[in-house]
Amino acid sequence: MANALVTGGNSGIGFATARLLSEKGYDVTIAGRDSERVSAAAKTLGVRGLVADVSRLDELTTLAQPFLEEGL
């Protein structure tokens, strides 16, 4: 199964993209800055959610860790 990371996946175009990828069979992870919104969107979509601000280098490293460690 292919993996997909969608930043801003908790609303708008990111949410729609995550939904489409999930429907197409991708193992989807969404990321966003607001933990409550990410959690709610991930639950609605049935995908994994991570909290990260992609404008911050240290948080990009945190965002990448599960993919590097778990082979997502």
C-alpha positions in Angstrom: 0.0 0.0 0.0 1.3 3.5 -0.9 1.6 6.1 1.8 0.5 9.7 1.6 1.2 12.7 3.9 -1.2 15.6 3.5 -0.2 18.8 5.2 -3.2 21.0 6.1 -5.3 17.9 5.9 -7.7 19.0 8.6 -9.7 21.4 6.3 -10.4 22.7 2.9 -8.4 21.3 -0.1 -6.1 19.3 2.2 -9.1 17.5 3.8 -10.6 16.8 0.3 -7.3 15.5 -0.9 -6.8 13.2 2.1 -10.4 11.9 1.6 -9.7 11.1 -2.1 -6.4 9.4 -1.4 -8.0 7.3 1.4 -10.8 6.3 -1.0 -8.1 5.3 -3.5 -6.5 3.0 -1.0 -3.6 5.1 0.2 -2.4 4.8 3.8 -3.0 8.5 4.7 -1.5 10.7 7.4 -2.8 14.2 7.8 -0.9 17.0 9.5 -2.0 20.4 10.8 -1.2 22.9 13.6 -4.4 22.6 15.7 -4.5 19.4 17.6 -8.3 19.4 18.1 -9.0 20.0 14.4 -6.4 17.4 13.3 -7.9 14.9 15.7 -11.5 15.5 14.5 -10.5 15.4 10.8 -8.4 12.2 11.3 -11.4 10.5 13.0 -13.8 11.6 10.3 -11.5 10.4 7.6 -10.3 7.2 9.4 -6.7 8.2 8.9 -3.7 9.0 11.1 -3.2 12.6 12.3 -0.1 14.4 13.4 0.2 17.9 14.8 3.0 19.9 13.2 3.6 23.4 11.8 5.4 22.8 8.6 6.8 26.4 8.6 9.1 25.3 11.5 12.1 23.2 10.7 12.1 21.5 14.1 8.5 20.4 13.6 9.3 19.1 10.1 11.8 16.8 11.7 9.2 15.6 14.2 6.7 15.1 11.4 9.2 13.0 9.4 10.1 10.7 12.4 7.2 8.2 12.1 7.9 7.7 8.4 11.6 7.1 9.0 11.2 4.9 12.1 8.1 2.9 11.2 8.6 2.9 7.4 5.3 4.5 6.8 
